[in-house]
Amino acid sequence: MANIKSAKKRIKVIAKKTLRNKIIKSSTKTAVKKFIAAAQTGQKEDAVLAFGKAVSAIDRATSKGVYHRNTAARKKSRLAKMANSIGA
């Protein structure tokens, strides 16, 4: 345990930020899983809506610094590939 006042504060701040990041990452993963579930059932309309929500969640996470921009681009690219293969 830290003895210095500033170190104690940093521990609190880091815990708060970690929780925030975990919440954002979790909600993003949920949105992606919902899209994947819709894509696997082959329901085009539901998948398109879920795709938009998933991409939006990834963009939101990226803007908050949870994901690196290249990671977000990779995730969105893979989702787009899956979305395009639904109708085929």
C-alpha positions as CSV (number, residue, x, y, z in Angstrom):
1,M,0.0,0.0,0.0
2,A,1.2,3.5,-0.8
3,N,2.3,5.8,1.9
4,I,2.5,9.1,-0.1
5,K,-0.6,11.1,-0.4
6,S,-0.3,11.6,-4.2
7,A,0.3,7.9,-4.7
8,K,-2.9,7.1,-2.7
9,K,-4.8,9.5,-4.9
10,R,-3.4,7.9,-8.1
11,I,-4.6,4.5,-6.8
12,K,-8.1,5.8,-6.5
13,V,-8.1,7.6,-9.8
14,I,-6.7,4.5,-11.6
15,A,-9.4,2.3,-10.0
16,K,-12.1,4.7,-11.2
17,K,-10.7,4.8,-14.8
18,T,-10.3,1.0,-14.9
19,L,-14.0,0.6,-13.9
20,R,-15.0,3.1,-16.6
21,N,-13.0,1.3,-19.2
22,K,-14.4,-2.0,-18.2
23,I,-18.0,-0.8,-18.5
24,I,-17.3,0.7,-21.9
25,K,-15.5,-2.4,-23.2
26,S,-18.3,-4.7,-21.8
27,S,-21.1,-2.7,-23.5
28,T,-19.1,-2.8,-26.8
29,K,-18.6,-6.5,-26.6
30,T,-22.3,-7.0,-25.9
31,A,-23.2,-4.9,-29.0
32,V,-20.8,-7.0,-31.1
33,K,-22.2,-10.3,-29.8
34,K,-25.8,-9.1,-30.6
35,F,-24.7,-8.4,-34.1
36,I,-22.9,-11.8,-34.5
37,A,-26.0,-13.6,-33.2
38,A,-28.3,-11.7,-35.7
39,A,-25.8,-12.4,-38.5
40,Q,-25.7,-16.1,-37.7
41,T,-29.4,-16.4,-37.8
42,G,-29.5,-14.8,-41.2
43,Q,-31.9,-12.0,-40.3
44,K,-30.8,-9.2,-42.6
45,E,-32.8,-6.4,-41.1
46,D,-31.9,-7.2,-37.5
47,A,-28.3,-7.7,-38.4
48,V,-28.1,-4.3,-40.2
49,L,-29.5,-2.5,-37.1
50,A,-27.2,-4.5,-34.8
51,F,-24.2,-3.7,-37.1
52,G,-24.9,0.1,-36.8
53,K,-25.1,-0.2,-33.0
54,A,-21.9,-2.3,-32.8
55,V,-19.9,0.1,-35.0
56,S,-21.2,3.1,-33.0
57,A,-20.2,1.4,-29.7
58,I,-16.7,0.7,-31.1
59,D,-16.4,4.3,-32.3
60,R,-17.5,5.6,-28.9
61,A,-15.0,3.3,-27.1
62,T,-12.2,4.6,-29.4
63,S,-13.0,8.2,-28.8
64,K,-12.8,7.6,-25.1
65,G,-9.4,6.0,-25.4
66,V,-10.5,2.4,-24.6
67,Y,-9.5,1.0,-28.0
68,H,-6.6,2.1,-30.2
69,R,-7.8,3.5,-33.5
70,N,-6.2,0.7,-35.5
71,T,-7.9,-1.9,-33.2
72,A,-11.2,-0.2,-33.8
73,A,-10.7,-0.2,-37.5
74,R,-9.8,-3.9,-37.5
75,K,-12.9,-4.8,-35.4
76,K,-15.2,-2.7,-37.7
77,S,-13.7,-4.2,-40.8
78,R,-14.3,-7.8,-39.6
79,L,-17.9,-6.9,-38.7
80,A,-18.4,-5.3,-42.1
81,K,-17.1,-8.4,-43.8
82,M,-19.5,-10.5,-41.8
83,A,-22.4,-8.1,-42.6
84,N,-21.7,-8.3,-46.3
85,S,-21.6,-12.1,-46.3
86,I,-25.1,-12.3,-44.8
87,G,-27.0,-11.7,-48.1
88,A,-24.6,-13.8,-50.2
